[in-house]
């Protein structure tokens, strides 16, 4: 009768070279997974390789959409303050200053005329809250800004 013996093999990773090799392979795998995930989020939907100029255009388009959304949010905030009907100078100044700060940080040159319309609306809302400007003038400025922010 033949007996079978199990042979167990022990691998010692305590050696410096083997441990460094294992860590290197693990670091490489993690880097590949991270780069793959990053590439998936940054690559356009059609999956083509972009030239440098195409990449710059894509970045500008994303910035344009983000800044246009900010303009729309600013107009919404100004309109909400006006529609609340409270002529509170402190809140009016605060809302207008928030809009001005946001406008100052914007960069896309194509949106300059739209930014000016929103800035005029912010100034109008602030003056209205101080009692200096009429309702009709504020409504006109807000409507102009709303059309510009579309």
C-alpha positions in Angstrom: 0.0 0.0 0.0 1.3 3.3 -1.0 1.0 6.3 1.2 0.7 9.7 -0.2 2.4 12.5 1.5 1.4 16.1 1.2 4.2 18.3 0.3 3.9 21.8 1.6 6.1 24.5 0.2 6.9 27.6 2.2 7.7 30.8 0.5 9.8 33.2 2.5 9.2 36.8 1.6 11.3 38.2 4.3 14.2 38.5 2.0 14.8 42.2 1.1 14.8 41.6 -2.7 11.6 39.5 -2.7 9.8 41.9 -0.4 10.8 44.9 -2.5 9.8 43.1 -5.6 6.4 42.3 -4.2 5.9 45.9 -3.1 7.0 47.1 -6.5 4.5 44.9 -8.3 1.7 46.0 -5.9 2.5 49.6 -6.4 2.5 49.2 -10.2 -0.9 47.5 -10.1 -2.4 50.2 -7.9 -0.9 52.9 -10.2 -2.4 51.2 -13.3 -5.9 51.0 -11.6 -5.7 54.7 -10.6 -4.6 55.8 -14.1 -7.3 53.7 -15.7 -10.0 55.2 -13.5 -8.6 58.7 -14.1 -8.4 58.1 -17.9 -12.0 56.9 -18.0 -13.3 60.0 -16.3 -11.3 62.4 -18.4 -11.6 60.8 -21.8 -14.5 62.0 -24.0 -17.4 59.7 -24.6 -16.2 58.5 -28.0 -12.9 57.3 -26.5 -10.6 58.8 -29.1 -7.1 60.1 -28.4 -7.1 63.9 -28.2 -4.5 66.2 -29.6 -3.2 69.0 -27.4 -5.4 71.6 -29.1 -8.5 69.4 -28.8 -7.7 68.9 -25.2 -7.5 72.7 -24.6 -10.8 73.2 -26.5 -12.5 70.5 -24.3 -11.2 72.2 -21.1 -12.5 75.6 -22.3 -15.9 74.1 -23.1 -16.1 72.6 -19.6 -15.1 75.9 -18.1 -17.7 77.7 -20.2 -20.5 75.4 -19.1 -19.4 75.7 -15.4 -19.2 79.5 -15.6 -22.5 79.8 -17.4 -24.1 77.7 -14.7 -22.7 80.0 -12.1 -24.2 83.0 -13.9 -27.6 81.3 -13.9 -27.3 80.6 -10.1 -26.3 84.2 -9.5 -29.4 85.4 -11.4 -31.6 83.0 -9.4 -30.1 84.3 -6.1 -30.8 87.9 -7.1 -34.3 87.1 -8.3 -35.1 85.2 -5.1 -34.0 88.1 -3.0 -36.0 90.6 -5.0 -39.1 88.3 -5.1 -39.0 88.0 -1.3 -39.9 91.7 -1.3 -37.8 92.6 1.8 -35.9 95.8 1.2 -33.2 94.8 3.6 -30.0 96.8 2.8 -27.7 94.4 4.6 -29.0 91.3 2.8 -29.1 93.2 -0.5 -25.5 94.2 -0.1 -24.5 90.7 0.9 -26.2 89.0 -2.1 -24.8 91.6 -4.5 -21.3 91.2 -3.1 -21.4 87.4 -3.4 -22.4 87.8 -7.0 -19.6 90.3 -7.6 -17.0 88.0 -6.0 -18.2 85.1 -8.2 -18.0 87.3 -11.3 -14.5 88.5 -10.5 -13.3 84.9 -10.4 -14.7 84.0 -13.9 -12.3 83.7 -16.8 -14.1 82.9 -20.1 -13.9 86.0 -22.3 -16.9 85.0 -24.4 -19.2 85.4 -21.3 -18.1 89.0 -20.7 -21.3 90.6 -22.0 -23.3 88.2 -20.0 -21.3 88.9 -16.9 -21.9 92.6 -17.3 -25.7 92.0 -17.5 -25.6 90.0 -14.3 -23.4 92.7 -12.6 -25.9 95.4 -13.6 -28.7 93.2 -12.1 -26.6 92.8 -8.8 -26.1 96.6 -8.7 -29.8 97.2 -9.4 -30.9 94.8 -6.6 -28.5 96.4 -4.2 -29.8 99.9 -5.0 -33.4 98.6 -4.8 -32.7 97.2 -1.3 -31.5 100.7 -0.3 -34.7 102.3 -1.6 -32.9 104.1 -4.4 -34.2 102.2 -7.4 -37.7 101.5 -8.5 -39.3 98.0 -8.9 -39.6 98.4 -12.7 -35.9 99.2 -13.1 -34.9 96.1 -11.0 -37.3 93.9 -12.9 -35.8 95.1 -16.2 -32.3 94.5 -15.0 -33.2 91.0 -13.7 -35.0 90.1 -17.0 -32.0 91.3 -19.0 -29.6 89.2 -16.8 -31.9 86.1 -17.0 -31.9 86.3 -20.8 -28.1 86.8 -20.8 -27.5 83.8 -18.5 -29.4 81.3 -20.7 
